[in-house]
Amino acid sequence: MLDIQTGAQAPPHPTPPIEFVTIQLMPVVQGGVSVSLKSTIFDETDLDLIDQDIAHERVTTIDELVGLIRAHVRIGCQPSVSPASLG
């Protein structure tokens, strides 16, 4: 599972932190859409960006697409902003 921590210090982890996630959509002749989820990390040793496949599936509805993203990409809770702190 991919875990993106936002607004908080990430705990030590054996793999480098995720830089960003790419979602690629491609229509399929038989119907539906092919979805590819990839993460990109920065390799501090080789000073290079590395892509890693997260998931590759065929979906037929937006709900299935959102479900696929929810199953494989989790974005950490962001601290809530109170209206008083904005003014």
C-alpha positions as CSV (number, residue, x, y, z in Angstrom):
1,M,0.0,0.0,0.0
2,L,1.2,3.5,-0.8
3,D,1.1,6.0,2.0
4,I,1.6,9.7,1.5
5,Q,2.1,11.7,4.7
6,T,1.1,15.3,4.4
7,G,1.6,18.0,7.0
8,A,3.4,15.6,9.3
9,Q,6.9,14.3,9.8
10,A,7.1,10.9,8.1
11,P,8.3,8.0,10.3
12,P,11.6,6.3,9.3
13,H,10.9,3.8,6.5
14,P,13.2,1.4,4.6
15,T,12.1,2.8,1.2
16,P,12.5,6.4,0.1
17,P,9.5,8.7,0.5
18,I,7.0,9.0,-2.4
19,E,7.5,12.2,-4.5
20,F,4.3,11.9,-6.4
21,V,1.7,9.5,-7.8
22,T,0.7,9.2,-11.5
23,I,-2.7,7.9,-12.7
24,Q,-2.8,7.0,-16.3
25,L,-6.1,6.3,-18.1
26,M,-6.5,4.6,-21.5
27,P,-9.7,3.6,-23.2
28,V,-9.9,-0.1,-24.0
29,V,-11.4,-1.4,-27.3
30,Q,-13.5,-4.1,-25.5
31,G,-15.0,-1.3,-23.2
32,G,-14.0,0.3,-20.0
33,V,-10.8,2.1,-19.2
34,S,-7.3,0.7,-18.4
35,V,-5.9,2.3,-15.2
36,S,-2.3,2.4,-14.2
37,L,-1.2,3.7,-10.9
38,K,2.5,4.5,-10.4
39,S,4.6,6.1,-7.7
40,T,7.8,8.1,-8.2
41,I,10.4,8.1,-5.5
42,F,13.8,9.9,-5.3
43,D,16.7,7.6,-4.9
44,E,19.2,9.6,-2.8
45,T,22.0,7.1,-3.5
46,D,21.9,7.4,-7.3
47,L,20.2,10.9,-7.3
48,D,17.6,9.6,-9.7
49,L,13.8,9.4,-9.9
50,I,12.4,5.8,-9.9
51,D,8.9,4.8,-11.0
52,Q,7.2,1.9,-9.2
53,D,4.0,0.2,-10.4
54,I,1.3,0.3,-7.7
55,A,-1.7,-1.2,-9.7
56,H,-2.9,-1.9,-13.2
57,E,-6.5,-2.8,-13.7
58,R,-9.5,-2.4,-16.1
59,V,-12.5,-0.4,-14.8
60,T,-15.9,0.4,-16.3
61,T,-17.2,3.1,-14.0
62,I,-15.9,6.2,-12.1
63,D,-16.8,4.4,-8.9
64,E,-14.5,1.5,-9.7
65,L,-11.7,4.0,-10.5
66,V,-12.2,5.8,-7.2
67,G,-12.3,2.4,-5.4
68,L,-9.0,1.4,-7.0
69,I,-7.4,4.6,-6.0
70,R,-8.7,4.3,-2.4
71,A,-7.5,0.7,-2.2
72,H,-3.9,1.6,-3.2
73,V,-3.3,5.2,-2.4
74,R,-3.8,6.6,1.1
75,I,-3.1,10.2,1.8
76,G,-2.4,11.0,5.5
77,C,-4.8,13.2,7.4
78,Q,-4.1,16.9,7.0
79,P,-4.4,19.0,10.1
80,S,-7.7,20.8,10.1
81,V,-7.6,24.5,9.7
82,S,-9.9,26.6,11.9
83,P,-11.6,29.6,10.4
84,A,-10.1,31.7,13.2
85,S,-6.6,30.8,12.1
86,L,-7.3,32.0,8.5
87,G,-8.1,35.6,9.5
